[in-house]
Amino acid sequence: MQRRESRFEYLLTFSSFYKAMYARDKLMERGITARMQRAPTQLLRSCGQALYVPDCELQQILAILSENQISAKGIYEKTGTSQMPEYRQIR
């Protein structure tokens, strides 16, 4: 049986845990599901948490963050498989 891939295909990193939580709360207020999870070690900088977001809503997510003056430190696209994920920085 083939394992179904996660629908969370992008992750956003922030300069602090509190910015990541604030961003998640603002997205959830607008009905967008986002989850907090430890950032992969190859992306880890100052904040150890990343916000995983659905790929189908990335432009809307970026607009909401901009409206609320929240800036992501990095935006990454998940590629590869669930067993061997790779991340490509897109912003």
Summary of the structure (lengths in Angstrom):
residues: 91
radius of gyration: 12.7
end to end distance: 35.4
largest distance: 44.0
contacts: 248
relative contact order: 0.27
helix: 29%
strand: 31%
